Amino acid sequence: MKRFVNVLEKVQIITGVTFLCIFFLVIMLQIVTRHLGISVIWTEEVANYSFIWGIFMGAAVMVNRREHFNFDFLIRKLNGKKRMSLSIFNDLVLIVFNSCILLLGLQVVTEFWNYTWATIPEMKMGYVWIAIPLMAGTMIIYSVSHLIDHVQAAKVKEVSE
């Protein structure tokens, strides 16, 4: 499982960085073309949608690294079983929350798949919205991986006590 999670994280980082680079390059193109008085109408949509993808991929990676959602103040104050229980609770909350996001995201993708971009009618909005269930699905995978680790650590502590 760890190996799969690590590969998945690398894929998401590469995807997120790629979309953020697209975002940056398109914004730079937009600045240059506006300065030259040239109208390039598709740059705003491409910038917005690539930014969405970059942020959603980064959000999932932050969940895997436990930097996105954490009761850090409480975890530092607690020890032993209480600390492990809070970590397990956090994992379960994330799994439930992201399951809802996944289901709603799939509903949004299904509903709006055939809508088209205003400036590039060949592009379907489904390609933008599919970032939501992908983000939620990978967050679930990451949270389940953390949950397994926390449950195993709790069992080890119970055996050693």
Helices and strands as residue ranges (DSSP letters): H 2-36, H 43-64, H 72-77, H 80-112, H 126-129, H 131-160
